[in-house]
Amino acid sequence: MNLKEEILSMQLSHPEWDLFTLVRWIYLKTCTIFTYDWKYFYGNDFQKKEIYDLTLDISHITVTDIICSTWARLFVDALHFLDIDARIVNDVPPHCYVLFELNGMTIVADATKGYDLSRVKVGCSTNGFKALHFSKDFLQKLDFSDEIIGYKQMLYTDEAIKRLKTDFLEDGYTNNQNSFEFANVDYKQIIFKIELLQTLINDTRKVKKFHDTDFYLSYLGRNLLTSQERYEILIQPYWRIEPYPDIINFLAVRDCMQKDIYILKCFDDKYRLERATHEDIDYYITNYHGKYEQLLLQYKKN
């Protein structure tokens, strides 16, 4: 991919855009191109250094799994191409982000720390593109730019989910959602919601790779499940074994008679939430060691 050519194309096709809007478009574009490289969490020192030191040419992007350092270098190169002075700032090591001046404002750009690489793919508001100091002018400019770019047509996804959450949790679905003093657990409701999550994850065309899909599943679960329901669901964080990219993530209902386990599993280069087969459970027990290993063994017996 040639990001430089795409920037030039956007300048020519949208001469009405000011520089702020173009920079915002570049930020959103990079978030759709790239996915966080989860291998950085598990690699040895040599592998981590190789991932951290990766540098990409904005005219010839060949890799799409990256971390903060690669993204920051590429974003700075894109800003320099527009004659905008920008620099990389080191945060708590080894994290880094970009700082630049535009329209009299100091702007922070950080696509990885606030999950924007995943959030943008599903249309959420961003966490990592903001003024260094609070500014109403910046917020108004950001809102306006997102509308003319077409990123925000009516609502960001997170605002739409908040409305859905209100309807979903208050329209007869649950009571005492913030209390752990429960008389009965409605497992049918929990299974219904897991199947809803399954539909939303499997039918979306916005996310395909593991890290983005895992984020979206977690995000939807936090918003569409009550605190009681989240308590009743056991979630095993993703694990991996050699060789890459063998990864797994599962969730299961604590005491449900149905005894279903759901895992994130790759089909045709897209991760989907599926009921685990006996072979999947055997594979997990054989190759992974987590806090729910005994639970899986018990499920296997049943």
Protein Blocks (a to p, Z undefined) as FASTA:
>chain_A
ZZklmmmmmmmmmmmbcfklmmmmmmmmmmmmpccdfklmmmcfklmmmmmmpccdfklc
fbfbdcfklmmmmmmmmmmmnopacdddddddfbdcddddeehiacdddfklnommmmmm
nopacfkbccfbacfklmmmmmmmmmmnomammbcfklmmmmmmmmmmmnopaghklbcb
dfbdcfklmmmmmmmmmmmmmmpckbmbfmlmmmmmmmmmmmmpcfklmmmpccdddddd
dddfddcdddddfklcklpacddddeehiacdddddfklmmmmmmmpccfklmmmmmmmm
ZZ
